[in-house]
C-alpha cells in the first residue's frame, strides 16, 4: 500500500493542543527509517506547532490532525472549522504575529490548503525519502 499511515500513534480527531500534536509527531518521527536529520526533524515539529496553533487561534479549533508517510514523503495535515485560508501578511519584523503561514511555506517542501464543506485541511509535505515506520518487534 502506497499510503502508509502510522502504526503508532493513530490520527487525532477533535481538538488537540500544540503539545499533544508535537508529542504525537515526535513519537511518529522516532519510528521512521531512515531517521530524519535533526534539522529536518525540527522543521517538521515547528510546522506541526504552527499548523495547530493557527487552527486553534484563527479557525475555531482543530478537527483532525494526522502525520503519515505517503510515497516517500512525510505529510502533516491539520483540519479546522474555518473555510478561510491562511494569510501571508506583508513582512513586518517589528510587528508581533503573522509569521506562521510564511514559516510553514518556508520549512515544508510543499504546503496546500484543501477546502471542504465550510472547513479546510492544511497540508505540509516534506520530501524526505523515508519509508514506513518500523514495526514493533515481536517478543
Buried (B, 14 or more C-beta within 10 A) or exposed (E): EEEBBBEEEEEBEEBBEBEBBBBBBBBBBEBBEEEBEEEBBEBBBBBBBBBBBBBBEBBEBBBBBBBBBEEEBBBBBBBBBBEEEBEEEEEEEEEEEEBBBBBBBEBBEEBEEEEEEEBBBBBBBBEBEBEBBEEEEEE
